[in-house]
Amino acid sequence: MATKPSNHNLNVFKKPLALFSKSPMTGFYRDGYCRSGPDDAGNHAVAGVLTKEFLDFSASRGNNLRQVPGLDEGCKWCLCTARWKEAMEASSGANDPVVPKGGKWSADSWVVLSRVFLHATDQSALDNGITMDTLKKFAAEPEAAGGGGALEKKAPITPGTTGGIAKETH
């Protein structure tokens, strides 16, 4: 299986993509990076911290992430771009069981919509229907202020290694 060359993976700031999590090992290629390539039809590019509500939302849409061993709320996980966007858009529907009554998301809606780490979010998320302004609204601190915190420390990706393909659906 071919993977997208690691030296071409940039974050939404067009800088080298930051390592997101090795515990649990995340990413479509299970290498700790939220990078996307030609084999990743779900575009698992959004670096987010899972909330109980987001896990419930995803399960209600047919993708029970809790089936991934060791994955639970509070874990860093590379999210499917379409699912993250769907959760954001669902907030306008008052009948959605995991969306707070009253409707629209705000920057305070992070309990349901996972906070995003911009330095670890692949730029391909911007090509898949999510705007930079939207990502910034849901950026985790200190990301919201433009800093990357510990995520700015880059760890090398070994080209050609995948660590296995993610099993979740999208």
N, CA, C and O atoms as a DFTB+ gen file, in Angstrom:
680 C
 N C O
     1  1       0.851      -1.173       0.000
     2  2       0.000       0.000       0.000
     3  2       0.894       1.233       0.000
     4  3       1.855       1.319       0.765
     5  1       0.574       2.157      -0.843
     6  2       1.342       3.402      -0.910
     7  2       0.712       4.437       0.017
     8  3      -0.509       4.518       0.154
     9  1       1.566       5.212       0.640
    10  2       1.079       6.306       1.464
    11  2       1.577       7.600       0.871
    12  3       2.550       7.618       0.118
    13  1       0.919       8.662       1.205
    14  2       1.356       9.979       0.765
    15  2       2.721      10.258       1.393
    16  3       2.885      10.042       2.594
    17  1       3.692      10.725       0.634
    18  2       5.009      10.997       1.221
    19  2       4.905      11.967       2.385
    20  3       4.240      12.998       2.287
    21  1       5.563      11.632       3.485
    22  2       5.446      12.409       4.700
    23  2       5.960      13.831       4.562
    24  3       5.459      14.735       5.231
    25  1       6.949      14.043       3.707
    26  2       7.500      15.384       3.599
    27  2       6.556      16.344       2.882
    28  3       6.837      17.539       2.800
    29  1       5.451      15.838       2.369
    30  2       4.463      16.698       1.701
    31  2       3.285      17.037       2.599
    32  3       2.418      17.821       2.212
    33  1       3.242      16.463       3.777
    34  2       2.118      16.711       4.666
    35  2       2.327      18.008       5.430
    36  3       3.260      18.157       6.220
    37  1       1.423      18.935       5.165
    38  2       1.466      20.233       5.827
    39  2       0.200      20.416       6.640
    40  3      -0.842      19.834       6.338
    41  1       0.304      21.234       7.677
    42  2      -0.884      21.536       8.470
    43  2      -1.653      22.687       7.830
    44  3      -1.283      23.164       6.757
    45  1      -2.706      23.127       8.479
    46  2      -3.555      24.183       7.918
    47  2      -2.846      25.531       7.828
    48  3      -3.352      26.457       7.195
    49  1      -1.673      25.646       8.461
    50  2      -0.859      26.859       8.358
    51  2       0.210      26.721       7.277
    52  3       1.058      27.598       7.109
    53  1       0.154      25.584       6.534
    54  2       1.124      25.267       5.483
    55  2       2.542      25.108       6.044
    56  3       3.529      25.450       5.394
    57  1       2.610      24.582       7.259
    58  2       3.876      24.257       7.926
    59  2       3.888      22.739       8.136
    60  3       2.847      22.095       8.007
    61  1       5.056      22.157       8.459
    62  2       5.094      20.707       8.659
    63  2       4.057      20.234       9.682
    64  3       3.891      20.828      10.747
    65  1       3.379      19.165       9.333
    66  2       2.345      18.593      10.188
    67  2       2.948      18.075      11.488
    68  3       3.945      17.353      11.471
    69  1       2.346      18.444      12.608
    70  2       2.835      18.027      13.927
    71  2       2.319      16.638      14.290
    72  3       1.212      16.252      13.916
    73  1       3.136      15.906      15.016
    74  2       2.727      14.629      15.587
    75  2       1.564      14.908      16.532
    76  3       1.615      15.862      17.308
    77  1       0.509      14.078      16.476
    78  2      -0.658      14.336      17.308
    79  2      -0.758      13.385      18.487
    80  3      -0.872      13.839      19.626
    81  1      -0.719      12.076      18.251
    82  2      -0.830      11.139      19.366
    83  2      -0.291       9.769      18.987
    84  3      -0.569       9.237      17.912
    85  1       0.482       9.225      19.898
    86  2       0.930       7.839      19.756
    87  2       0.288       6.964      20.828
    88  3       0.488       5.749      20.848
    89  1      -0.489       7.589      21.722
    90  2      -1.166       6.838      22.772
    91  2      -2.532       7.474      23.036
    92  3      -2.623       8.409      23.832
    93  1      -3.589       6.994      22.391
    94  2      -3.569       5.862      21.472
    95  2      -2.956       6.259      20.127
    96  3      -2.946       7.429      19.745
    97  1      -2.448       5.250      19.428
    98  2      -1.871       5.474      18.103
    99  2      -3.011       5.864      17.171
   100  3      -3.957       5.101      16.971
   101  1      -2.907       7.047      16.612
   102  2      -3.993       7.582      15.798
   103  2      -3.538       7.801      14.365
   104  3      -2.387       7.545      14.012
   105  1      -4.448       8.270      13.565
   106  2      -4.174       8.546      12.162
   107  2      -4.636       7.402      11.281
   108  3      -4.611       6.243      11.694
   109  1      -5.049       7.719      10.087
   110  2      -5.484       6.690       9.145
   111  2      -4.376       5.664       8.936
   112  3      -4.643       4.469       8.812
   113  1      -3.138       6.133       8.897
   114  2      -2.000       5.234       8.693
   115  2      -1.429       4.716      10.011
   116  3      -0.411       4.023      10.008
   117  1      -2.057       5.033      11.118
   118  2      -1.656       4.617      12.460
   119  2      -0.171       4.904      12.704
   120  3       0.607       4.036      13.100
   121  1       0.181       6.180      12.445
   122  2       1.554       6.620      12.673
   123  2       1.617       7.828      13.598
   124  3       2.688       8.400      13.801
   125  1       0.453       8.227      14.170
   126  2       0.405       9.343      15.102
   127  2       0.121      10.686      14.469
   128  3      -0.014      11.691      15.167
   129  1       0.028      10.712      13.136
   130  2      -0.208      11.959      12.404
   131  2      -1.596      11.938      11.767
   132  3      -2.065      10.895      11.311
   133  1      -2.246      13.103      11.740
   134  2      -3.555      13.226      11.091
   135  2      -3.333      13.584       9.618
   136  3      -3.816      14.606       9.130
   137  1      -2.611      12.740       8.948
   138  2      -2.307      12.976       7.540
   139  2      -3.234      12.136       6.685
   140  3      -3.684      11.061       7.082
   141  1      -3.500      12.647       5.525
   142  2      -4.390      11.969       4.607
   143  2      -3.629      11.657       3.327
   144  3      -2.701      12.372       2.949
   145  1      -4.026      10.606       2.685
   146  2      -3.411      10.219       1.425
   147  2      -4.450       9.612       0.513
   148  3      -5.638       9.608       0.836
   149  1      -4.022       9.103      -0.614
   150  2      -4.969       8.591      -1.615
   151  2      -5.806       7.410      -1.132
   152  3      -6.893       7.174      -1.659
   153  1      -5.324       6.670      -0.145
   154  2      -6.072       5.521       0.371
   155  2      -7.117       5.912       1.414
   156  3      -7.944       5.085       1.799
   157  1      -7.089       7.145       1.867
   158  2      -7.949       7.607       2.964
   159  2      -9.196       8.302       2.425
   160  3      -9.241       9.528       2.323
   161  1     -10.198       7.511       2.083
   162  2     -11.438       8.066       1.522
   163  2     -12.176       8.949       2.524
   164  3     -12.930       9.833       2.118
   165  1     -11.976       8.729       3.825
   166  2     -12.659       9.514       4.848
   167  2     -11.940      10.787       5.230
   168  3     -12.466      11.582       6.008
   169  1     -10.749      10.997       4.701
   170  2      -9.945      12.172       5.004
   171  2      -9.869      12.404       6.511
   172  3     -10.458      13.349       7.035
   173  1      -9.146      11.540       7.190
   174  2      -8.969      11.616       8.652
   175  2      -7.917      12.660       8.983
   176  3      -6.826      12.326       9.447
   177  1      -8.245      13.927       8.743
   178  2      -7.283      15.029       8.796
   179  2      -7.470      15.964       9.980
   180  3      -6.584      16.770      10.263
   181  1      -8.604      15.880      10.684
   182  2      -8.895      16.812      11.772
   183  2      -8.377      16.239      13.088
   184  3      -8.814      15.173      13.523
   185  1      -7.446      16.951      13.719
   186  2      -6.852      16.524      14.986
   187  2      -7.716      17.053      16.127
   188  3      -7.709      18.250      16.413
   189  1      -8.454      16.164      16.774
   190  2      -9.368      16.598      17.830
   191  2      -9.274      15.740      19.075
   192  3      -8.781      14.613      19.037
   193  1      -9.753      16.289      20.180
   194  2      -9.844      15.538      21.428
   195  2     -11.291      15.087      21.568
   196  3     -12.211      15.904      21.529
   197  1     -11.483      13.796      21.729
   198  2     -12.825      13.230      21.774
   199  2     -13.569      13.616      23.049
   200  3     -13.008      13.634      24.144
   201  1     -14.829      13.918      22.870
   202  2     -15.732      14.144      23.994
   203  2     -16.759      13.020      24.003
   204  3     -16.976      12.363      22.985
   205  1     -17.382      12.803      25.137
   206  2     -18.435      11.789      25.237
   207  2     -19.521      12.083      24.210
   208  3     -20.011      11.186      23.525
   209  1     -19.884      13.350      24.120
   210  2     -20.967      13.738      23.213
   211  2     -20.596      13.516      21.752
   212  3     -21.431      13.079      20.961
   213  1     -19.353      13.812      21.387
   214  2     -18.936      13.566      20.003
   215  2     -18.934      12.067      19.713
   216  3     -19.348      11.641      18.635
   217  1     -18.468      11.268      20.676
   218  2     -18.499       9.818      20.497
   219  2     -19.935       9.323      20.328
   220  3     -20.204       8.465      19.488
   221  1     -20.862       9.869      21.132
   222  2     -22.276       9.507      21.003
   223  2     -22.805       9.903      19.628
   224  3     -23.508       9.132      18.975
   225  1     -22.456      11.121      19.196
   226  2     -22.907      11.601      17.889
   227  2     -22.395      10.687      16.787
   228  3     -23.165      10.270      15.922
   229  1     -21.119      10.375      16.808
   230  2     -20.525       9.535      15.779
   231  2     -21.174       8.149      15.768
   232  3     -21.457       7.603      14.702
   233  1     -21.409       7.582      16.952
   234  2     -22.066       6.273      17.037
   235  2     -23.485       6.344      16.489
   236  3     -23.951       5.402      15.849
   237  1     -24.177       7.457      16.737
   238  2     -25.552       7.601      16.239
   239  2     -25.584       7.685      14.718
   240  3     -26.634       7.486      14.107
   241  1     -24.450       7.975      14.112
   242  2     -24.341       8.060      12.648
   243  2     -23.714       6.804      12.052
   244  3     -23.394       6.769      10.864
   245  1     -23.539       5.763      12.888
   246  2     -23.055       4.487      12.382
   247  2     -21.565       4.244      12.536
   248  3     -21.058       3.242      12.032
   249  1     -20.851       5.123      13.212
   250  2     -19.411       4.944      13.398
   251  2     -19.097       4.965      14.892
   252  3     -18.806       6.018      15.460
   253  1     -19.157       3.800      15.518
   254  2     -18.919       3.698      16.951
   255  2     -17.422       3.613      17.221
   256  3     -16.838       2.530      17.203
   257  1     -16.820       4.747      17.468
   258  2     -15.379       4.805      17.712
   259  2     -14.983       4.100      19.004
   260  3     -13.816       3.755      19.189
   261  1     -15.943       3.884      19.896
   262  2     -15.630       3.193      21.154
   263  2     -15.227       1.737      20.908
   264  3     -14.697       1.081      21.804
   265  1     -15.474       1.233      19.702
   266  2     -15.065      -0.129      19.372
   267  2     -13.564      -0.225      19.131
   268  3     -13.011      -1.325      19.104
   269  1     -12.903       0.909      18.957
   270  2     -11.449       0.913      18.806
   271  2     -10.857       0.707      20.200
   272  3     -11.121       1.512      21.093
   273  1     -10.068      -0.342      20.411
   274  2      -9.532      -0.628      21.746
   275  2      -8.801       0.574      22.355
   276  3      -7.918       1.166      21.733
   277  1      -9.194       0.919      23.591
   278  2      -8.539       1.999      24.331
   279  2      -9.030       3.393      23.998
   280  3      -8.555       4.364      24.588
   281  1      -9.957       3.520      23.078
   282  2     -10.427       4.843      22.667
   283  2     -11.656       5.247      23.464
   284  3     -12.644       4.515      23.512
   285  1     -11.588       6.426      24.092
   286  2     -12.684       6.927      24.904
   287  2     -12.569       8.442      24.967
   288  3     -11.648       9.023      24.394
   289  1     -13.488       9.073      25.651
   290  2     -13.442      10.525      25.759
   291  2     -12.109      10.969      26.352
   292  3     -11.533      10.299      27.209
   293  1     -11.640      12.109      25.874
   294  2     -10.367      12.647      26.325
   295  2      -9.188      12.232      25.470
   296  3      -8.112      12.822      25.574
   297  1      -9.368      11.225      24.623
   298  2      -8.286      10.771      23.759
   299  2      -8.114      11.709      22.573
   300  3      -9.081      12.268      22.055
   301  1      -6.870      11.867      22.160
   302  2      -6.579      12.595      20.922
   303  2      -6.798      11.626      19.773
   304  3      -6.341      10.484      19.817
   305  1      -7.511      12.094      18.728
   306  2      -7.861      11.192      17.632
   307  2      -7.955      11.975      16.330
   308  3      -8.428      13.111      16.312
   309  1      -7.512      11.372      15.265
   310  2      -7.637      11.975      13.937
   311  2      -9.041      11.674      13.418
   312  3      -9.395      10.525      13.156
   313  1      -9.817      12.724      13.281
   314  2     -11.225      12.584      12.942
   315  2     -11.462      12.720      11.446
   316  3     -10.762      13.448      10.742
   317  1     -12.462      12.000      10.990
   318  2     -12.909      12.113       9.606
   319  2     -13.439      13.534       9.400
   320  3     -14.293      14.004      10.152
   321  1     -12.929      14.198       8.390
   322  2     -13.313      15.584       8.129
   323  2     -14.823      15.721       7.960
   324  3     -15.429      16.641       8.509
   325  1     -15.428      14.814       7.207
   326  2     -16.870      14.894       6.977
   327  2     -17.667      14.706       8.260
   328  3     -18.695      15.356       8.450
   329  1     -17.199      13.812       9.156
   330  2     -17.929      13.572      10.413
   331  2     -17.829      14.795      11.320
   332  3     -18.814      15.188      11.946
   333  1     -16.639      15.398      11.393
   334  2     -16.479      16.590      12.227
   335  2     -17.375      17.709      11.700
   336  3     -18.029      18.408      12.473
   337  1     -17.397      17.870      10.383
   338  2     -18.245      18.902       9.773
   339  2     -19.725      18.578      10.002
   340  3     -20.522      19.474      10.282
   341  1     -20.085      17.311       9.885
   342  2     -21.470      16.894      10.112
   343  2     -21.905      17.212      11.544
   344  3     -23.026      17.672      11.764
   345  1     -21.037      16.972      12.503
   346  2     -21.358      17.280      13.902
   347  2     -21.571      18.780      14.079
   348  3     -22.471      19.208      14.802
   349  1     -20.742      19.566      13.418
   350  2     -20.885      21.021      13.509
   351  2     -22.212      21.466      12.886
   352  3     -22.942      22.272      13.464
   353  1     -22.509      20.935      11.709
   354  2     -23.746      21.320      11.018
   355  2     -24.987      20.813      11.726
   356  3     -26.035      21.457      11.670
   357  1     -24.887      19.665      12.397
   358  2     -26.035      19.098      13.109
   359  2     -26.477      19.987      14.260
   360  3     -27.605      19.888      14.743
   361  1     -25.585      20.842      14.681
   362  2     -25.914      21.719      15.804
   363  2     -27.069      22.642      15.500
   364  3     -27.723      23.143      16.415
   365  1     -27.328      22.873      14.230
   366  2     -28.441      23.757      13.889
   367  2     -29.777      23.027      13.941
   368  3     -30.832      23.648      13.811
   369  1     -29.733      21.704      14.133
   370  2     -30.963      20.931      14.211
   371  2     -31.384      20.711      15.643
   372  3     -30.717      19.979      16.375
   373  1     -32.465      21.320      16.057
   374  2     -32.921      21.237      17.444
   375  2     -33.348      19.826      17.832
   376  3     -33.444      19.521      19.021
   377  1     -33.606      18.951      16.847
   378  2     -34.059      17.596      17.158
   379  2     -32.929      16.609      17.350
   380  3     -33.181      15.448      17.671
   381  1     -31.690      17.034      17.165
   382  2     -30.567      16.127      17.326
   383  2     -30.342      15.881      18.814
   384  3     -30.187      16.838      19.573
   385  1     -30.319      14.614      19.252
   386  2     -30.216      14.314      20.681
   387  2     -28.904      14.730      21.332
   388  3     -28.857      14.890      22.552
   389  1     -27.836      14.910      20.558
   390  2     -26.565      15.271      21.174
   391  2     -26.217      16.738      20.995
   392  3     -25.134      17.180      21.378
   393  1     -27.131      17.481      20.415
   394  2     -26.911      18.912      20.233
   395  2     -27.695      19.661      21.299
   396  3     -28.875      19.378      21.506
   397  1     -27.066      20.602      21.971
   398  2     -27.764      21.324      23.026
   399  2     -29.015      22.028      22.501
   400  3     -29.048      22.506      21.367
   401  1     -30.030      22.079      23.341
   402  2     -31.253      22.803      22.965
   403  2     -30.895      24.255      22.678
   404  3     -30.075      24.844      23.382
   405  1     -31.484      24.814      21.683
   406  2     -31.201      26.200      21.357
   407  2     -30.428      26.335      20.065
   408  3     -30.334      27.429      19.508
   409  1     -29.869      25.226      19.576
   410  2     -29.382      25.304      18.223
   411  2     -27.922      25.462      17.957
   412  3     -27.160      24.510      18.122
   413  1     -27.507      26.622      17.553
   414  2     -26.215      26.818      16.908
   415  2     -25.019      26.628      17.832
   416  3     -25.088      26.838      19.043
   417  1     -23.912      26.219      17.199
   418  2     -22.642      26.080      17.909
   419  2     -22.064      27.453      18.189
   420  3     -22.329      28.419      17.474
   421  1     -21.295      27.513      19.211
   422  2     -20.478      28.684      19.490
   423  2     -19.130      28.146      19.924
   424  3     -18.943      26.932      20.006
   425  1     -18.215      29.010      20.195
   426  2     -16.914      28.556      20.672
   427  2     -17.046      27.814      21.994
   428  3     -16.132      27.088      22.383
   429  1     -18.165      27.982      22.692
   430  2     -18.384      27.279      23.951
   431  2     -19.007      25.903      23.753
   432  3     -19.256      25.199      24.732
   433  1     -19.263      25.504      22.507
   434  2     -19.906      24.220      22.220
   435  2     -18.916      23.074      22.156
   436  3     -19.255      22.005      21.649
   437  1     -17.707      23.260      22.652
   438  2     -16.660      22.249      22.539
   439  2     -17.003      20.952      23.224
   440  3     -16.416      19.919      22.902
   441  1     -17.938      20.969      24.161
   442  2     -18.288      19.730      24.847
   443  2     -18.776      18.699      23.842
   444  3     -18.461      17.516      23.965
   445  1     -19.540      19.134      22.853
   446  2     -20.042      18.219      21.841
   447  2     -19.059      18.111      20.688
   448  3     -18.713      17.004      20.276
   449  1     -18.609      19.229      20.164
   450  2     -17.718      19.227      19.019
   451  2     -16.282      19.245      19.513
   452  3     -15.876      20.161      20.229
   453  1     -15.528      18.248      19.137
   454  2     -14.151      18.120      19.596
   455  2     -13.327      19.347      19.256
   456  3     -13.407      19.875      18.147
   457  1     -12.529      19.798      20.225
   458  2     -11.588      20.888      19.994
   459  2     -10.532      20.414      19.013
   460  3     -10.170      19.238      18.995
   461  1     -10.044      21.330      18.205
   462  2      -9.118      21.011      17.128
   463  2      -7.728      21.553      17.436
   464  3      -7.588      22.668      17.939
   465  1      -6.714      20.772      17.139
   466  2      -5.326      21.189      17.238
   467  2      -4.848      21.499      15.827
   468  3      -4.571      20.594      15.041
   469  1      -4.756      22.778      15.517
   470  2      -4.494      23.229      14.157
   471  2      -3.138      22.792      13.618
   472  3      -3.027      22.472      12.435
   473  1      -2.122      22.771      14.443
   474  2      -0.784      22.391      13.982
   475  2      -0.691      20.907      13.626
   476  3       0.245      20.480      12.950
   477  1      -1.672      20.126      14.088
   478  2      -1.696      18.694      13.781
   479  2      -2.824      18.338      12.817
   480  3      -3.014      17.164      12.502
   481  1      -3.580      19.340      12.341
   482  2      -4.657      19.109      11.371
   483  2      -4.108      19.292       9.967
   484  3      -3.566      20.345       9.631
   485  1      -4.254      18.261       9.155
   486  2      -3.734      18.273       7.787
   487  2      -4.481      19.315       6.948
   488  3      -5.691      19.501       7.081
   489  1      -3.724      19.982       6.088
   490  2      -4.321      21.017       5.239
   491  2      -5.424      20.473       4.333
   492  3      -6.240      21.247       3.832
   493  1      -5.464      19.169       4.116
   494  2      -6.514      18.588       3.274
   495  2      -7.902      18.805       3.859
   496  3      -8.891      18.743       3.129
   497  1      -7.995      19.059       5.164
   498  2      -9.297      19.358       5.770
   499  2      -9.908      20.596       5.122
   500  3     -11.127      20.700       4.991
   501  1      -9.055      21.530       4.718
   502  2      -9.538      22.767       4.074
   503  2     -10.068      22.507       2.671
   504  3     -10.851      23.298       2.144
   505  1      -9.647      21.411       2.070
   506  2     -10.128      21.049       0.731
   507  2     -11.383      20.201       0.803
   508  3     -11.927      19.805      -0.228
   509  1     -11.844      19.921       2.004
   510  2     -12.983      19.022       2.198
   511  2     -14.117      19.670       2.966
   512  3     -14.794      19.018       3.760
   513  1     -14.320      20.945       2.728
   514  2     -15.512      21.608       3.228
   515  2     -15.431      22.301       4.564
   516  3     -16.446      22.800       5.050
   517  1     -14.262      22.354       5.178
   518  2     -14.118      23.070       6.444
   519  2     -13.250      24.291       6.194
   520  3     -12.190      24.192       5.575
   521  1     -13.695      25.427       6.669
   522  2     -12.926      26.654       6.453
   523  2     -11.942      26.882       7.594
   524  3     -12.106      26.349       8.691
   525  1     -10.928      27.677       7.319
   526  2      -9.953      28.022       8.346
   527  2     -10.631      28.784       9.480
   528  3     -10.312      28.562      10.647
   529  1     -11.558      29.676       9.154
   530  2     -12.282      30.425      10.193
   531  2     -13.025      29.476      11.132
   532  3     -13.026      29.677      12.346
   533  1     -13.654      28.447      10.574
   534  2     -14.368      27.472      11.399
   535  2     -13.397      26.715      12.291
   536  3     -13.650      26.546      13.483
   537  1     -12.293      26.262      11.723
   538  2     -11.307      25.541      12.530
   539  2     -10.792      26.416      13.666
   540  3     -10.628      25.945      14.792
   541  1     -10.539      27.678      13.375
   542  2     -10.032      28.581      14.412
   543  2     -11.042      28.780      15.530
   544  3     -10.654      28.930      16.689
   545  1     -12.336      28.783      15.204
   546  2     -13.373      28.939      16.231
   547  2     -13.347      27.800      17.231
   548  3     -13.698      27.985      18.396
   549  1     -12.934      26.625      16.786
   550  2     -12.937      25.449      17.641
   551  2     -11.525      24.992      17.997
   552  3     -11.316      23.847      18.399
   553  1     -10.564      25.893      17.848
   554  2      -9.175      25.555      18.151
   555  2      -8.960      25.401      19.650
   556  3      -9.509      26.157      20.451
   557  1      -8.159      24.421      20.011
   558  2      -7.781      24.203      21.402
   559  2      -6.747      25.242      21.801
   560  3      -5.984      25.720      20.961
   561  1      -6.721      25.587      23.064
   562  2      -5.694      26.501      23.563
   563  2      -4.384      25.741      23.683
   564  3      -4.436      24.571      24.060
   565  1      -3.229      26.292      23.401
   566  2      -2.989      27.668      22.964
   567  2      -3.106      27.844      21.457
   568  3      -2.716      28.881      20.921
   569  1      -3.641      26.838      20.769
   570  2      -3.779      26.890      19.313
   571  2      -4.576      28.108      18.856
   572  3      -4.249      28.720      17.840
   573  1      -5.612      28.457      19.598
   574  2      -6.477      29.563      19.205
   575  2      -5.704      30.874      19.107
   576  3      -6.061      31.761      18.332
   577  1      -4.654      30.983      19.892
   578  2      -3.847      32.201      19.875
   579  2      -2.730      32.130      18.842
   580  3      -1.922      33.053      18.736
   581  1      -2.679      31.046      18.085
   582  2      -1.680      30.920      17.036
   583  2      -0.437      30.170      17.458
   584  3       0.452      29.935      16.640
   585  1      -0.362      29.789      18.724
   586  2       0.780      29.009      19.187
   587  2       0.474      27.542      19.048
   588  3      -0.696      27.163      18.999
   589  1       1.465      26.722      18.984
   590  2       1.237      25.301      18.848
   591  2       1.550      24.535      20.111
   592  3       1.323      23.327      20.189
   593  1       2.070      25.234      21.098
   594  2       2.432      24.547      22.328
   595  2       3.368      23.396      22.046
   596  3       4.250      23.505      21.194
   597  1       3.189      22.299      22.747
   598  2       4.050      21.137      22.589
   599  2       3.889      20.510      21.215
   600  3       4.771      19.771      20.777
   601  1       2.795      20.782      20.527
   602  2       2.584      20.185      19.218
   603  2       3.547      20.728      18.174
   604  3       3.684      20.127      17.108
   605  1       4.214      21.834      18.438
   606  2       5.143      22.371      17.462
   607  2       6.412      21.538      17.369
   608  3       7.176      21.693      16.416
   609  1       6.654      20.667      18.324
   610  2       7.802      19.784      18.258
   611  2       7.467      18.686      17.255
   612  3       6.550      17.898      17.482
   613  1       8.186      18.631      16.173
   614  2       7.903      17.674      15.117
   615  2       8.689      16.391      15.353
   616  3       9.867      16.431      15.710
   617  1       8.045      15.276      15.154
   618  2       8.714      13.991      15.198
   619  2       8.722      13.454      13.771
   620  3       7.721      13.579      13.065
   621  1       9.813      12.868      13.340
   622  2       9.882      12.409      11.953
   623  2       8.945      11.247      11.691
   624  3       8.704      10.415      12.567
   625  1       8.419      11.199      10.479
   626  2       7.635      10.072      10.008
   627  2       8.585       9.229       9.171
   628  3       9.309       9.764       8.331
   629  1       8.592       7.936       9.386
   630  2       9.416       7.066       8.573
   631  2       8.661       6.780       7.286
   632  3       7.632       6.105       7.323
   633  1       9.143       7.274       6.143
   634  2       8.448       7.060       4.872
   635  2       8.223       5.578       4.609
   636  3       9.088       4.741       4.866
   637  1       7.039       5.281       4.091
   638  2       6.709       3.916       3.723
   639  2       6.147       3.082       4.852
   640  3       5.719       1.952       4.616
   641  1       6.130       3.600       6.079
   642  2       5.556       2.835       7.181
   643  2       4.151       3.342       7.447
   644  3       3.868       4.534       7.326
   645  1       3.283       2.423       7.809
   646  2       1.903       2.828       8.037
   647  2       1.411       2.468       9.420
   648  3       0.554       3.168       9.959
   649  1       1.913       1.415      10.007
   650  2       1.431       0.993      11.318
   651  2       0.059       0.348      11.241
   652  3      -0.511       0.009      12.278
   653  1      -0.488       0.168      10.047
   654  2      -1.804      -0.443       9.887
   655  2      -2.847       0.591       9.523
   656  3      -2.701       1.771       9.839
   657  1      -3.856       0.163       8.885
   658  2      -4.923       1.045       8.424
   659  2      -6.031       1.087       9.462
   660  3      -6.360       0.075      10.081
   661  1      -6.591       2.249       9.641
   662  2      -7.701       2.448      10.573
   663  2      -8.887       1.584      10.141
   664  3      -9.116       1.385       8.948
   665  1      -9.624       1.084      11.098
   666  2     -10.761       0.217      10.812
   667  2     -12.093       0.948      10.822
   668  3     -13.102       0.401      10.377
   669  1     -12.109       2.182      11.325
   670  2     -13.402       2.860      11.444
   671  2     -13.971       3.207      10.079
   672  3     -13.249       3.296       9.086
   673  1     -15.272       3.399      10.055
   674  2     -15.960       3.777       8.822
   675  2     -16.184       5.267       8.826
   676  3     -15.873       5.940       9.809
   677  1     -16.706       5.783       7.769
   678  2     -16.980       7.229       7.705
   679  2     -18.284       7.514       7.070
   680  3     -18.666       8.677       6.939
